[in-house]
Amino acid sequence: MPFRIAQLFDNPGSGLPDFGEMIRQAGIDVDYVKANCTTEAEIVEAARTADGIICVATFQPLSRQVIEQLTRCRFIMSMGIGFDRLDVRAATERGILAANVPDYCQEEMSDHVMALILASTRKIITLNTLVRKGGWRQDPEPDIQRGIWPTMSRLRDQTLGIVGLGRIARILVPKAKGFGMRIIAHDPYLDAGQFTALGVEKVELDTLLSESDFITLHAPLTAATRHLLGPEQFKKMKMSAYLINTARGGLVDQVALYEALAAGRLAGAALDVTDPEPIRPDDPLLTLDNVIVTPHSAHASIPALMAVLMRPVEEMVRVFRGEWPVGLINPEAKARYSERWA
């Protein structure tokens, strides 16, 4: 009897390949369905009898209510790094393995952070806009001399504060050090030795907020980290500091961020993620000149795209051959999985 796999998405124009045919070419007999779902009820209808589910990282309304109605599911594959909309505990309790692609765009993400830092401190967007409006003269305009140049700085000896010292952040560290930056980080789940090995100073969050010239977020979005940065945290930051967020929009209270930026309590922010996504066209953050927003694109490159498209095939083949997925999120599910599917 063939395995049944459901590919779930909420964008009919996503252009994702037919993973079913690719899995069959690897020697696994599967029935494969692609379903455009916008509600939990549609997910249940499409995946109730599926042995495996593939979904993109930004589309994971796989709540406990949904998971408890999946009668045959043994594996959920998330095409991306984040899995904040997947109820991992519920999956574990039912012996369902869950996996992501934690390593596919680490270089791109860390490059994007450095790009946002440089764009912020060197005023790349502001200067480019000014030139396109005819603002470059033989003698610089007063707006440039008095309004822009004094706000530009060098990165050497600036302090970069990293919140969450995971895979991407660890690749970011040597890149930032190459610019001569001092690196401090906060991550309550790592011991001091791991910081020392990276040459990074371990600090509490309040210390990081007060000492950093740039703060970059690399923490997962959970109930505990939602709005990790809010009104009280922004008050502790330097007025000259910049916030960089390429992780998850929900880590930041955007109303509080706007208020801090508008009041001049922060120098600027550069965001690749927002809450909600996409950012609303009338969001007040978009009215501020000291805010840069890119459309959740830090992961993008051809090599990264090829990696994230191949991983679901590789992982499904592993699972249905009786192997553990390499990107397993919930290893504690192994015992229950073995009981159900041995």
N, C-alpha and C positions, 0 to 999 in steps of 0.2 A: 504494500500500500504506500503510495507516495506521501511524502511530507507536504503539509500545506503551509505556505508562507504568505503573509499579508504585508504588503508595502503600503504604509499609511502616509498621506501628505495632505496639506491644506492649500496647496498652490498647483492647480492643474497645469500651469505653464512651467513647472519646475525643470522639465527636461531631463529628469533622472532616467538612467538606462533601465533596460529590462533585466533586473538581477536574476530573475527566474531562469532565463536561458543561460546566463553565465554560470549559475549553480549547477544546472544540468550538464554543462560541458565539463564540470569537475567530477561528474559521475554520481551525483545525488539526484534521485528521482523526486521531483517536486511538482505540486500544483501551485501556481503562483497567481495571486490577484493583486491588482493595484487599486487602491480606493482613495478617492478624494473625500476627506472627512472634515467637517467643521464642528461637530458636536460629539460628546461622549457616546450618545446613543448610536451615532453612525459608526464610531470606532468599534463598539461592541458588535454591531451587525456585521461589520466587515471581518472582524478578527476573532469572533467567538470560538470558532473551531480551528483556528490556526495553530500549528505547532511552533511557528516562529513569526516574529513581527520585526519589520524594519521601519524605522521612522527617522526623520531628520531631527537634529538636536533642538531646533527652535519650535518643533511641533510634537509635544509630548504630554497631552492632557491624559496621561495614563494614571488615573487616580486609583485608590483602593476600590472604589465602586466599579470601575472598569475592569481592573485586574481580577476581581473576584468572579466576574462573569466569563472569563476566558477558560473554557473547559479543557482545552488541550495544550495550552501554551507552555512551552518549556524554555523559550529563549526570546529575549527582547534585545534587539540591536539598535543602538542610537548612533546615527551618523553625525558625530560631532563630539565635542569635549563635554559640554554641559549636559546635565540630566536632572535639572531642578524641577521639572514637571512630571517626572517619573517617580511613583511611590515605590522606592527601593525596598522598604520594609515589607510592604504588602507582597511584592514579588518574592522576596526571600521566604516569607512564611508559606508561600504556596510552592516553593521549590522551583521557582522560575529564575533562570540565570539572566543577568542583565549585563550588557557590555557597552562601552563607548569606544571612541577613537582618541585616546588621550595624547597621542604623540604626533598627530599628522600635520600640525601647522605651528609648531613651537617657534621655528625661526621667523616665520611670517608675523606672528603675534608680537614677538619681542622686537622685531624690526619696526612694526607699526607704533609700538610704544615710544621707541626712540624718535621716530618721525614726528609724532605728536609733541614730544618734548621739544624737539628742535623747532618745529613750526611755531610753538608757543613762545619760546624764548627769543627766537630770531625774527618773529613777526612776519613770517613768510606769507601768510594769507593776506594780512593787512597791506603789506608792501606791494604784493602782486595786484591787489584790487586798486590800490592808489595809482599804480602805473597805467593800468588799463583805462582808468578814468582821465588820463592825461596829466597826472600829478607829478611827473618826473621832468624837472627843468634843469638847465645848466647849473643854476644855483638852487639848491634844495629849498623847497617851500618851507615856511615856518612850521606847517603841520608836521613835516618830517623831522625837522631839527629839534623842535621843542615838544612835539606830541608823540613821536614814535621812537626815535633814536634813544632817548633817555630810558625807555622801558625795555630796551634790549640788553642782554647780558651774556657772558660766557658761561659755559657749563662747568669748566674746571673749578674744583673746590665747592661746587654746589652740592647739596645733600639730597639724595634720592631716597625716599621712604617707600618701601615695598610692603604692601599688606597681603600676606599669603605667599609663602616662599615655595611654590610648587614648581612643576616642570618648566613652564614658560618663564617664570620669574628667575629661575636658576640660569636659564640661557640669557636672559636680559642682563644679569649681573656683570659678566665680562664686557659686554657691549657698553654699558654705562661707565664701567671703570676705564675703558679705552678713551673716554672723554674726560677723564680725571675727576669723576664724581665720587663723593663719599657715599657709601651705601649702608643704610640701616634697614632693618626689616622687623615686622611683627608677624609671628605665626605661633599660636599657642600649642600646635600639635607637633612641633619639631623640637628636638633637644639642642642644647647649646653647641654640641659638637658638630652638628650639621651646618650651623651658621659659621662656625670657625673654619670648617673645611672650605667654605665658599669665600671666606674673607669678608663676611658681612657681620655687622654689629647687631646683636639681638636686643630689641627694646620693647617696652610696653607700648600699647597703642597711643596713649596720651603723649608719651615722649616723642613718638614718631610724628604725631600731628604738630607738635610745637617746634620741632627741629628741622623738618623737611622743607626744602624749597620746591620739590616736586613730589607728589604722592601718587603712586600708581597702584591700582587695585587688581589683585589676582586671586581673590577668595571665591569659593563657590557660593551660590545663592541658596541659603537655607532659611528656616524660620528664625534662627539665631542671628544671621547676618543681614537680613532684610533691613534696609535703612541703617546700615552700619555707620554711615556718615550722615548725620542730621544736624539740626541747629546747634546743639552743644558742641559737636565735634568741629564744625566750621569756626566756631568762636576760638578754638584752641590753635587754629592754624595761623601761620604768618600771613600778613596782609599781602606779601609779595609772592605767596605760594600758588602753585598751579596743581589742579587735580586732573589726573589722567585715568580714564576708565575704559578698559577693553574687555572687562570680565562679564558682568551682568548689570543691567540698568538698575535693577531693584536693590543693589547694594547702596545706592545713593537716594536720599530724599531730595527729589528734583526741585520741589517747591523751596525747600531750605537752601539748596544750592543757588537757585536764581536770586533769592533774597540776599544771600551773602555776596554774590557777584555784583548785583545791582547797587548794593550799598558800599562797594569798594572794600569789603573785608577780605576778599580774595583777588589775586591778580588775574586769574583766568581758569578755564577748564577746557579739556579736550576729550571728547566722548566718542567712542565707536559703538557704544550700546546705550540705550535709553529705556525708560519705563513710562509708557508702553513703547513697543516697537511696531511699526515705524513711529518716529516722533511726530506728533501732530503739527501740521503746518503753522498753527497759531500758538504753539508752545512759546511762552515768553523767553525761554533761553535763546531762541533763534533771533531775538531782537537785540541781543548783546554782541558788541564787537569783540569782546574778550572770550568768546566761546567758539570752539571748533567742533563740528559734528561730522563724522563720517558714517555711512550707512551700514553698520555691522559688517565691515569689510576687512578687518585686521587679519583674518584667516586666509585671505584669497591669494592664490598663485596657481599656476598650472600644475606644478609638482604636488602641491597640497590637495588640489582637486582630484588628481589621479589617485592619490593615496586614500582619500576618504571614500571614493567610489569603489575601490577594490576591497576595502576592509569588510564591508557587510558580506560579500561573497565568501571571502576567506574564513570569516568567523562562523557563518552558517554551515559551511562545509566541515569545519572542525567539530562543531556541536553535533551535527548529525552523523559524524563518524565516531562519536563517543569520546571526543577530546574536550578539554576545557578551553574556552575562548581566551585569547591573550589579553584582551581588554576588559576582563571580568571586573565588574564593579562590586559585586556582592559575593565574595568567596564563602561567606558564612552560609550561603544557600546550597553548597555542594552536598551536604548530608541529606537534606530533604529532597534535593534533585535526584540523588542516587536512589532513594527510597521509591520515588514515583516512577522514574524512567529507566531504572537499571535493566 
